[in-house]
């Protein structure tokens, strides 16, 4: 029986946060890489869909890859690579653009939100922002992916990948595995410490409400101790009416393996809860930061992992992408085609 194939990626648009780690990366390292044939990708091409600094994208791409390894991904067990190093992503993306519709793209919630923000700033909206869900579909479909572990905000994009796979298979013959989105069994939901109704996202690049994986322990403590709490003094777990306290309890539970509601009963004050949460976060980040320092001191090791990972990923994706090119009606390169008979 073939192993389940899992694909997931992280975008180098900002520094990796505690939310990225507790919500996704830790599960990739502890569970997904061992239970499945897994690929984990720095999706650097997606970072080009908005205004960006080229040097920063390169720096964050390398940092992101190093942090995936520091978080516990083992290149002997799974495949870690950069999206731009594997041409099959872009080769397949164009074919899928020929299957997707303009209406589908414009209905994407993230496109509506991001394009509205760009226009508010007086900027222009890049075409790639409209089409990037198709590139994401190509990321997934190129590998015969069965499962895509994603947060709620990305489920719509995985649904698009499913729709495109089914449509392509129906029109041109069975080519793609139809993937499904999966969430972690216990989702560690980490919200912004200063705005507990918003996700702790890495694209907002600064702010005291975001804990980054590479924050120094004293910086982590300061951010957690200054977290917004709620009116009242009682420590209870209620996401609706007490989002600030609930967020701290969620973080503490994710770091210690407890249950948020049960942990609430152990605290008489917000201050004590904040102090314990801060120390729990510092302890969870300590081994990741130590391993990150070791990896940064050995850049050739990271280079080797990315080189080998890209080679493996290319070998996995090429047969499917080549099959899609043939299915949709494109001739293979002449060197691969049957020899042309000599004229009489």
Protein Blocks (a to p, Z undefined) as FASTA:
>chain_A
ZZdddddddddfbccdfklmmmmmmmmmmmmmmmpccdddddfklmmmpccdfklmmmmm
mmmmmmmmmnopafklmccddfklpmklmmmmmmmmmmmcfklmmmpmklmmmmmmmmmn
opacdfklmmmmmmmmmmmmmnopabdcddfklmmmmmmmmmmmmmmmmmnopfbdcddd
dddfbacddddfklmkbccdfklmgdjkbccfklcfklmmmmmmmpccdedjbdcddfkl
mmmlmmmmmmmmmmnopafklmmmmpcbfklmmmmmmmmmmmmmmmmmmmmmmmmmmmml
mmmmmmmmmmmmmmmmmmmmmmmmmmnopacdfklmccddddZZ
